[in-house]
Amino acid sequence: MKKILAILLSICLLSSLAFLLLLNQKATWEEQYQIVHMTNPYSDSMEPTINRGDILVVDKTVNPAELIAGPKDAPIAGDILAFYHPAHVGDPEHIMAHRAVGKELNNEKWYFRTRGDANFANDPWQLPQDYIIGKVVDINPPLTLVYWNLWLWLAAAISIGTGVSSLLIVLLMPRKKMAGRVKCQCGYEYEGKTLPQRCPQCGKPLRESES
C-alpha cells in the first residue's frame, strides 16, 4: 500500500509540475502567435493552399517592412497574411488569409495588395498594415502546438486524480491502536503511542490482558 501511495504521489507531483510548465509555455507562445480557424465565408479563396476548416498559426510579431510580396508562382512567393476584412475590422468572424502580391510605403505606413490563390484578380483594396494580424507560419500544425488547453486539462486531471487517490489511500490505511497506558496481568505496565502485540515481560497478548 505504501509503495502504491509513493507512486501516486510521484505522479501527482510530476503532473503538477507539467501543468505549471505548460501554462508558462502557453502564455509565452500566445504573446507571439495566434490561432485562426478558417470557417468564415472567405475560406475557399485560398484553395488548395488553405482549405475551409484549416487551422492557421499566425505570427503577430512580424515587421510589415519585412513581409514578402509576390505571386504564388514567383521564385519567392509572397507571404500569406492573416488580416481583418476591411469592412469588418476587429471582428474575429471576418478574418481572411490571402497572399501578399504587392506592397508600397505611403506616409511611413505599408499598404498591401492581396489575392487568394484560387482567385484570378487581386482583392479590391489596398490593405493598410493596421488591418494585418500577422503572417501565416504554419497550417494544421501538430496537436502539441495548437491544443494547449487539451494538454493543460490532461495534466490537471492526472494531478487531481492521483492527489485524490493518494488522500483516499491515506484515509483508508489501517491504523495501529493507540495504547495510552496498558497493564498486563503479570503486573507490567506499558505506556506508549502504539500497542505492542505482546507484553515485553511475560509474552502474553496485551489485547487480551489490558485493563
N, C-alpha and C positions, 0 to 999 in steps of 0.2 A: 504493500500500500504506500509506503514511504517513497519507494522508487517511482511509482506512478505519479505521486504528488510532485516529486522533484522534476520529472519530465514535463508535467503540465505547467509548472511554474516557469520552467525554462522557455517553453513555447510561448507562454504569456508575455514574458519579458522581451523575447526576440520580436514577436509580432507587434508589441507596443513600440519598440524602437523602429521597426519598419514603418509603422504608421506615421510616426513623427518625421522620419526621413522623407517619406513620400509627400507628406504635407508641405515640407520645406521645399522639396524639388518642384512640386506643383506650383507653388507661389512664385518661385524663381522663373519657371518655364512660362507662366502666364504673363509675366512682365514683358516678355519679348514676343510671344506668339498668341495667335487667336485661332480658334476652330470655327470654320464656316461650313455649314451643311447645305449643300446646293439642292434646295427643294422649291425655290421660287420660280416664277414663270420664265425667267431668262436662262434657265439651266441648260436647255438644249443647244444654245448658240455656240457652245464650245466643244461639241462632239466632234471627233471621238476622244479628244484630249481630256475633257471633263464631261462626265455624264450626269444626268439627273440622279440625285441621291448620293453623289460622291461627297466625301469629307475632305476638306482642304485645310492645310496648315498654312497660316499666313504670318509672315514676319512683319511685325508692326514697327520695327526699329529701322527699317531701310531708309536710306537717304534718297529723296526723289532725284537728286542730281546724278546718282549712280545707277538709276534704273536704265535698262537697255530697251530701246525701241526699235522694232523691225518686224517684217512679216514672218509668219511661222516657217516659211521655206527659205528664209535668208540663211547665209552661212552661220550667223549668230542670231538666232530667233529672239524676238522681243520677249521681255518678261511678262508673265501673266499677273495682272493686277486684280486685287480684290478691292472693290470700291462701292460706294452708295450710288444708286441711280440718281442722277441729277434732280429728278423730280421728287425724290424721297430721301433726302439727305438725313442721315442719322437713324433711319428706320432699318432695323436688322432683318425685316422681312423682305427688303428690297436691296440686298447685297448682290452685286454682279461680279463675275470673274471673266474678264476679257484680256486679250493680249495687247500690249502697248506697241503700236505700229509707227508712232511718230511722237515727237516731243519738241517743245520750244520754250525758251525762257522769256518771260514778259514781266517787266516791273519786279524783278527778283522773285518771281513765282513761276514754277514749272506748270505747263499745260500739256496734256497728253491726248493723242488720238488713239482710240481703241477700236478693236474689232474682234468679234467672235470667230474662232477658227472655222466654224461652219457657215459663216456669213460671207457674202461676196462684196459687201461695201462696209466702209467704216461706220462707226456709230455717229449719230447726228449731233455731236457735241465736242467741244474741247474740254477735257476733264481737268479741272484745277487740282493741284496737289492736295488741297484741303479735303477733297472728297475721297481720297485714297486711304484705305485701311492699311494696306501693305502689299507685299509681293508673295505670291503663292510659291511656297518652297517644297511642298510635298502634297501628294494626292493619295487618299486612302492609306494613311500610314499604319504601322503595326499597332496592335492593341495596346502595347505598353506605352506608346507615345500619346495616344488620344484619350483613352478612358481612365483618366486619373482617378475619378470618383469610384469606379469599379474596384480598383486595387486598394483604394483607401477604405472602402466599405469591407472588403475582404479581410484586410489586416485588422480592422477594428473588430469584426465579427470573431476572428480567431482569438484575438486578445481577450475580448469579453467572455467568449465561450470557455476558454481554458481558465480564466480567472474565476468564473462562477463554479466550474467543475472543481477547481482546487479548494475553494471555500467549502463546497459541499463535502468533499473528502475530509477536510479538517473537522467539520462539524460532526461527521458520522464515524470518525475514527474512535475505536474503543478507548475508554479512559481507565487508568488504574484507580482503584478505590482509594479515596482519601482516608488515611488511617486515624489521624489525630492521636489519641492515646489508647493503647490496647493492652489488656492484661491477660496473660496466659494462665492456664490452670496451675502451671508449675510455679507461679508467682512472678515470673518475668514480666516486666512492664516494657512495652515498646511505644515510643513516641516518634513520629516522623510524618513526612508528606505522603508516602506511599506505604501500603500494607504488604509486607512480605508474605509469601505463601505459608511459610512455616516459622515456628518460634526458633530463634537463633540458639536458645538454650536447651530445649528438650526435643525440638524437632516436630512437635505436634502442629497440625494445621491451625493457624491462628484464627481463621474464619469460623472454625467450629468452637473455639475456646475463648473468643473475645468477650469482654464484659462491658 
